[in-house]
Amino acid sequence: EAQVTQNPRYLITVTGKKLTVTCSQNMNHEYMSWYRQDPGLGLRQIYYSMNVEVTDKGDVPEGYKVSRKEKRNFPLILESPSPNQTSLYFCASSLKAGGAYEQFFGPGTRLTVL
Amino acid sequence: DAKTTQPTSMDCAEGRAANLPCNHSTISGNEYVYWYRQIHSQGPQYIIHGLKNNETNEMASLIITEDRKSSTLILPHATLRDTAVYYCIVRAFNSGGYQKVTFGTGTKLQVIP
């Protein structure tokens, strides 16, 4: 089944403890992206990747890192999480970058930073 | 990507057509209009997209005005399962250029029995 998977789905952690949220897609998509969703603010893009080894900042990149060493994986890294990073996170992918290709979203990761 | 404006919320009677408007007055010639929806806190689900012409698929129809400054998503026979937040976004076609994607806060559609 074609899908985007995220792990973990739920995570409670403490301030400063490094964590990684994994994202994987099995559709051979070039473009991948991370979003966070907060009440009243909609979805905001954190980072995106046009292809392997090509990443760039979205609207809210502060406090996050990403890497794209393989086409299928796009992990989101929080080196030193803070409470303001408590949010619902979504990973998405599309066949290519560009307006003609719809994004497929993962099920979300709910992160709480105490 | 161009900014979009949508009403915060709308109601629709079950079985009737739901018409969700979106304003994107600063859209560029190479930007597509996309619609997604999000049910509860699930991942957004793709509905439809278009560039200039009206589009229809098994889920919905998309009507884009001739000047492309606004569009309407039509759910022809709304059901209770269509209750969700609907997002209208615009995305550039050119894969070599600006690739950020901006979602607004969307329209919360409530389908009423």
Interface residues (C-beta under 8 A of the other chain):
Chain A: V4 Y31 S33 Y35 Q37 G40 L41 G42 L43 R44 Q45 Y48 M50 D56 G58 D59 L88 F90 A92 K96 A97 G98 G99 A100 E102 Q103 F104 F105 G106 P107 G108 R110
Chain B: N30 E31 Y32 Y34 Y36 S41 Q42 G43 P44 Q45 Y46 H49 L51 Y87 V90 R91 A92 F93 N94 S95 Q99 K100 V101 T102 F103 G104 T105 G106
